[in-house]
């Protein structure tokens, strides 16, 4: 998991008892869903190896997970719910959060993982070749 109960206490200054294993696991899974296209580790099932990340990314991950654990505790272990679809500039959402897929409580922590470069939304293709001198590719 990305944080321990002791780290939870240090980050959000809340009682360790709030950071149960199930809450931390759920928060880690929600972060994995948020960060996008990473392959999960075969042994842990998590997408990030926290120990191999630079310190600034470790801090962003731990802050996000700690804030999500606090959110889960405050909301009776209910995950933030919203249904949305985004395709290019077109998006549809069934949420009252103004189109954001994270609760207001996590906006600061979410900005941290975005600025740390942990969000991957691109599609990777291994079968392409360059067509010309400009940036034109054929798949």
N, C-alpha and C positions, 0 to 999 in steps of 0.2 A: 504494500500500500504506500501511498505517497506521503503520508504523515503518520505520526504516532499521537496518542492521546496527550502526551506531554507537550509535543509541538503545538497541538491544537490550543492548549492552555496558554502557551507562550505567545501565540499569534493573536488570538482573539480575547485573551484574558477572561475566559469563562471556565467553569468547573470541568475537570477532566472527565467526570462521569457522563457528561453530554456526548463525548466522543466515543461512542460504542463502536465495536468492530463493524457491525452492520451499517451504521451511518457513514463511517469512513469508507467502507467498501462501496457503498452507493454513491457517495460523493466522487470517489475515484472513477467509477463507471460513467458518471455524468460528465466529468472532465474529459474522459476519453472520447465520449460522444461529441463533445464541444470542439476538441482540437482537430478532428477530421482524419485525414488519410495517413495514418501510421499503421504499421503492422503490429499486432499484439505479440508480446513475448510468449513463447510456448509454455514456460513454467509458471509465470505469474498471471498471465492473461491480460496484463496492463500494457498500454501502448508506449509508455515512457520508462526508461531506466533512469530513475531520479538521480542515482549516484554518478552517472556519466554526463549529466547536464552541467553547463556552466552555472555558477552560483546565482546569477541574476535570473536564470530560468528556473532553477530549483526554488528560489524564493517566490517567484510568480506562481508556480504550481502549488506550493504549500499554502500560500495565501488564499488562492482560489478554493482549494479543497477545504481549508479550515472555515472559510466563510460559508461554503455550501453545507458543511456539517452543522454550523450554527443555524443556518436557514432551515435545514431539515428538522433540527430540534425544535425551533420556534413554531414550525408548521405541522407538528404531529407526524413527522416522517413522510410527509407528502412531497413528492418531487414537484418542481415547477412544471406546470402543465400548459402547453399550448400546442396547437396543431397548425403547422404552417407548411407552405410549399413555396420554393423560390426557384425560378428559372430565369437566369439572366437578370434583366431589370423588372421582370414580372414577378410579383409575389402575392400570395394569399395567406392570411393568417386568421385563425379563430381564437384569438387571445385578446385580453384586455390590457396587454402590456405595451400597446403601441407598436406592435410588430417585432419587438425584441423577444428573443427566445430565452432570456434569463431574467430572473427577478431583479427589481431595483436594488435590493440589498447586495447584489453581486456585481454591480456596474464597475466599481473601482477595481475589484479583484480581476474582473474580466478584461478590463483595459490593460492590466498588467500582463496577462498571458498573450494578449494581442501584440503589445509593444515588445514583448520578449521574443516574438517571432515563432510562437508555438502553434498558431492556427494554420492548418494546411487545408486548403479547399481545392487545389488544383487536381487535374486528372493527368496521370502519367501514362504515356504510351511508349513502348520500346520499339515499335515498328514505324519509323518515319525516315524520310530522306529529304535533304535540302534540295529545293527546285531551282533556285536562282541566286542571284547575289543579294536580293532583299530577304526579308524574313518570311519566306513562303515555304511551307512544308506540306508534304503529301503523306497521308497516313495509309 
